[in-house]
Amino acid sequence: MNTLLEVKNLTVSFSSGKKDLEVVSQISFSVRRGEILALVGESGCGKSASCLALTGLLPVPPAKYHADCIRFFHDGEAVELQALPASRLRKIRGGNIAYIFQEPTASLNPVMRIGEQIEEVLKLHRPEIRDRKQEIISLLKQVGITSSESRINSYPHELSGGMQQRVMIAMALAGDPELLIADEPTTALDVTVQSQILELLEQLRKERQMAVILISHNLGVVSRLADRIAVMYAGKIVESGSADEVLFSPRHPYTAALLAALPVPGNRGKQLNTIPGFVPPPGKFPSGCRFCGRCTVMETLPEATKERCAAEVPRETAFSSTHYACCHCFPEETP
């Protein structure tokens, strides 16, 4: 598969008083056409900030971001998104690159009918479409909304949470995107509807050959969809690889801890595993490995490397042509 998006050394910070607090620290990743890349980690790890920065969605100030490149490959051309004027970037944002956010109730305009909201996307990104009403009905049908002809006149509050999220997906698809960024798209939904939304994303990816960046804190969710996984912790990507490599041969203790915290069938009534401690806030990142403190509490950190882990930032180590991790001490046996 060809590369669609290439990001090198992206850094994002926010002004706080006289200080700049770094929330994302020199991360690099790429997305291929038609694949699903999952960005996984706890809240506060920098997943959403990274993806919002790609198309300039973070307000400047207080945000500041810089990368060696944020390159989008479109119509045989490598487009540097950082260098685009605002008018050109607006055409790509919502068109070639579309977003779905985790709270549809906060994203949809409560005083506009859903048909009108989808029509705005068509006007901006696909003005060549003459029969907009039929296109809106078609989009609603594609995302599984029944009685689409009448639903175009509904207001968001007249729809369930799952239906609202389907409308958000229809709005994203209205621009005919090559890349869809789905930020925790199932968080506010019950388990049954979560499953339906995930199946819908997979179906649309196959039908449209559309790439997806799926942001999630739940490895159980992404295991169903992802082709590749990048695990983020405290503003850094600590492990990346194919889904099978990350899920079945984790090389970073944080990845292993996330997997151990997943509920296990048959363990009903038993206490779930947790990761002690919390993600360090921006401005208080350790000077060495950012997971060092929690690794110590978990007793997974060998005595021989404690000083090094506390003082030295780990470099990326390759375990295959696709599997990388940043850790000073790798487990000899993986779960």
C-alpha positions in Angstrom: 0.0 0.0 0.0 1.2 3.5 -0.8 1.8 6.1 1.9 -1.0 8.6 2.3 0.3 10.6 5.3 3.8 11.0 6.7 4.5 12.7 10.0 8.1 13.3 11.2 9.1 14.6 14.6 5.8 16.4 15.5 5.9 18.4 18.7 2.9 20.2 20.2 2.9 22.5 23.2 0.5 25.0 24.9 1.4 28.3 26.5 0.7 28.5 30.2 1.7 31.8 31.7 5.3 32.4 30.7 5.9 28.7 30.0 5.3 26.4 27.1 4.0 23.0 28.2 4.9 20.2 25.8 2.1 17.7 25.3 3.5 15.8 22.3 7.2 15.2 21.9 8.7 14.5 18.5 6.5 11.7 17.4 6.7 10.1 13.9 4.3 7.9 12.1 2.8 7.2 8.7 -0.6 6.0 7.3 -0.9 3.9 4.2 -3.9 4.1 1.8 -6.8 1.9 2.9 -5.3 0.9 6.3 -6.4 1.5 9.8 -3.8 2.8 12.2 -4.8 2.9 15.9 -3.3 5.4 18.3 -3.7 3.9 21.7 -3.1 5.2 25.2 -4.7 6.6 28.4 -6.3 10.1 28.5 -3.6 12.8 28.5 -1.1 10.9 26.4 -1.4 13.3 23.5 -3.3 11.2 21.0 -6.0 13.8 20.1 -3.6 16.8 20.2 -1.4 15.0 17.7 -4.2 14.4 15.2 -5.8 17.9 15.7 -2.4 19.4 14.9 -2.2 17.7 11.5 -4.6 20.1 9.9 -4.2 23.1 12.1 -7.3 22.5 14.3 -5.5 23.6 17.5 -5.9 27.4 18.0 -2.6 29.3 17.8 -2.0 30.7 20.4 -2.1 29.1 22.9 -1.0 26.0 20.9 2.3 25.8 19.1 3.3 23.0 16.9 6.1 22.1 14.6 7.2 19.0 12.6 10.0 18.2 10.2 7.2 17.3 7.9 3.4 16.7 7.9 3.1 15.4 4.3 -0.1 14.4 2.7 0.0 12.6 -0.7 -2.9 13.7 -2.9 -3.3 13.3 -6.7 0.3 12.2 -7.1 1.5 15.3 -5.2 3.2 15.5 -1.8 1.5 18.4 0.0 3.3 19.8 3.1 0.3 20.7 5.3 2.3 23.1 7.5 3.1 25.3 4.5 -0.4 25.7 3.1 -2.3 28.9 3.3 -5.4 28.8 5.5 -7.8 28.8 2.5 -6.1 25.7 1.0 -5.9 23.9 4.3 -9.6 24.4 4.9 -10.3 22.6 1.6 -8.3 19.6 2.7 -9.7 19.7 6.3 -13.2 18.2 6.1 -12.6 17.1 2.5 -9.5 15.0 1.9 -9.0 14.6 5.7 -12.2 14.3 7.8 -12.8 14.0 11.6 -15.3 12.2 13.8 -15.3 13.2 17.4 -16.3 11.3 20.5 -19.2 13.5 21.6 -21.7 13.9 18.7 -24.0 15.9 20.9 -21.3 18.5 21.3 -20.3 18.4 17.6 -23.7 18.7 16.0 -25.5 22.1 15.8 -28.6 21.6 18.0 -30.7 24.2 16.0 -30.0 22.9 12.5 -31.6 19.9 10.9 -29.2 17.1 10.2 -29.8 17.4 6.4 -28.8 21.0 6.5 -25.6 20.2 8.4 -24.5 17.6 5.9 -25.4 19.9 3.0 -22.9 22.5 4.3 -20.1 19.9 3.8 -21.3 19.2 0.3 -21.4 22.9 -0.6 -17.9 23.5 0.7 -16.1 20.3 -0.5 -18.2 18.9 -3.4 -20.0 21.8 -5.1 -20.3 19.8 -8.3 -23.1 17.7 -6.8 -26.4 19.1 -8.2 -28.9 17.0 -6.4 -27.7 17.5 -2.8 -30.9 16.1 -1.2 -30.4 12.7 -2.9 -26.8 12.6 -2.0 -27.6 13.3 1.7 -30.2 10.6 1.7 -27.7 8.2 0.1 -25.0 9.1 2.7 -27.5 8.5 5.6 -28.4 5.1 4.1 -24.7 4.2 3.8 -24.2 4.7 7.5 -27.3 2.6 8.4 -29.9 5.2 9.1 -33.3 4.0 8.1 -36.1 6.2 6.8 -33.4 8.5 5.6 -35.9 10.6 3.5 -37.7 11.8 6.7 -34.6 11.8 8.9 -33.0 14.6 7.0 -35.5 16.9 8.6 -34.7 15.7 12.2 -32.9 17.8 14.8 -30.0 16.2 16.6 -32.0 15.9 19.9 -34.5 13.8 18.1 -31.9 11.0 17.5 -30.3 8.5 19.9 -26.6 8.7 20.6 -25.8 6.0 18.2 -27.8 7.7 15.5 -26.1 11.0 16.1 -22.7 9.3 15.7 -23.9 7.8 12.4 -24.9 11.3 11.3 -21.4 12.5 12.2 -19.9 9.7 10.1 -22.2 10.7 7.2 -21.0 14.3 7.5 -17.4 13.1 7.4 -18.1 11.0 4.3 -19.8 13.9 2.6 -16.4 15.4 1.7 -15.3 12.0 0.2 -12.2 11.8 2.4 -9.1 9.8 1.7 -8.3 9.8 5.4 -10.8 9.6 8.3 -9.6 10.4 11.8 -12.0 8.8 14.4 -11.4 10.2 17.9 -12.9 7.7 20.4 -15.9 7.3 18.2 -17.6 4.8 20.5 -16.9 6.2 24.0 -20.3 7.6 24.9 -22.2 4.6 23.4 -23.5 1.4 24.9 -21.7 -1.9 24.1 -24.1 -3.0 21.4 -24.0 0.3 19.6 -20.2 0.4 20.0 -20.0 -2.8 18.1 -22.3 -1.6 15.3 -20.3 1.6 14.9 -17.0 -0.3 14.7 -18.5 -2.7 12.1 -19.7 0.3 10.1 -16.2 1.9 10.1 -14.7 -1.4 8.9 -17.3 -1.7 6.2 -16.8 1.9 4.9 -13.0 1.5 4.9 -13.3 -1.6 2.6 -15.9 -0.1 0.3 -14.2 3.3 -0.1 -10.5 2.1 0.3 -10.3 4.9 2.9 -7.5 5.1 5.4 -8.5 5.5 9.1 -6.7 6.8 12.2 -8.6 5.3 15.1 -7.9 7.0 18.5 -8.7 4.9 21.5 -7.7 4.1 25.1 -9.0 0.6 24.7 -6.8 -2.1 23.1 -9.8 -4.4 23.1 -11.6 -2.0 20.7 -8.7 -1.5 18.3 -7.8 -5.2 18.2 -11.0 -5.7 16.1 -10.1 -3.2 13.4 -6.4 -2.1 13.4 -3.9 -3.1 10.8 -1.1 -1.3 12.8 -1.0 0.1 16.3 1.0 2.9 17.8 1.0 3.1 21.6 1.4 6.6 23.1 2.4 7.5 26.6 3.0 11.0 28.0 3.4 12.6 24.6 5.6 9.9 23.0 5.1 6.8 20.9 6.6 4.1 23.0 5.7 1.1 20.7 4.5 0.6 17.2 4.0 -2.4 14.9 1.5 -4.5 13.2 -1.6 -5.4 15.2 -0.4 -8.9 15.8 3.1 -7.8 16.9 1.8 -5.3 19.4 -1.1 -7.4 20.7 0.7 -10.8 20.9 4.4 -9.8 21.4 4.4 -6.5 23.3 7.9 -5.1 23.9 7.1 -2.1 26.1 5.9 -2.6 29.7 3.2 0.0 29.2 1.7 -2.0 26.3 1.9 -5.1 28.3 0.1 -3.4 31.2 -2.6 -2.1 29.0 -3.2 -5.6 27.7 -3.2 -7.1 31.2 -5.9 -4.6 32.2 -8.3 -5.9 29.6 -11.3 -7.9 31.0 -11.0 -11.6 30.6 -14.0 -13.8 29.8 -14.8 -16.1 32.6 -13.3 -13.8 35.3 -16.6 -12.3 36.3 -16.6 -11.0 39.8 -12.8 -10.9 40.0 -10.9 -7.6 40.4 -9.6 -6.2 37.1 -5.9 -5.5 36.7 -5.0 -1.8 36.8 -1.9 0.3 36.1 -0.8 2.0 39.4 -0.2 5.8 39.2 -1.1 8.2 36.5 0.2 9.8 33.3 2.5 12.7 34.3 1.1 16.0 33.4 2.8 18.3 30.8 5.6 20.2 32.4 6.3 17.4 34.8 7.6 14.7 32.4 10.5 12.7 33.9 13.9 13.4 32.3 14.5 9.8 31.4 11.9 7.2 30.5 8.5 8.8 31.0 7.0 5.5 32.2 9.8 4.8 34.7 7.9 5.8 37.8 5.0 3.5 37.1 7.2 0.7 35.9 9.0 0.9 39.3 5.7 0.7 41.2 4.6 -2.3 39.1 7.9 -4.0 39.9 8.6 -4.7 36.3 11.8 -2.5 36.2 15.0 -4.5 36.7 17.2 -3.2 39.5 20.2 -3.1 37.1 18.6 -0.5 34.8 16.8 1.7 37.3 19.3 4.6 37.3 19.5 4.5 33.5 15.8 4.4 33.0 15.4 7.4 35.4 18.1 9.5 33.7 18.3 8.5 30.0 15.6 8.8 27.3 15.3 5.3 25.7 16.0 5.1 22.0 13.9 3.2 19.5 14.8 -0.4 19.0 13.6 -2.5 16.0 12.4 -6.0 16.6 11.3 -6.5 12.9 11.0 -4.3 9.9 7.6 -3.1 11.3 7.9 -3.5 15.1 9.6 -0.8 17.2 9.7 0.0 20.9 11.5 2.6 23.2 12.7 0.9 26.3 16.0 0.2 28.0 15.0 -3.3 29.2 12.9 -5.5 27.0 11.2 -8.7 28.5 12.9 -11.9 27.5 9.5 -13.5 27.2 6.4 -11.7 26.1 2.9 -12.6 27.2 
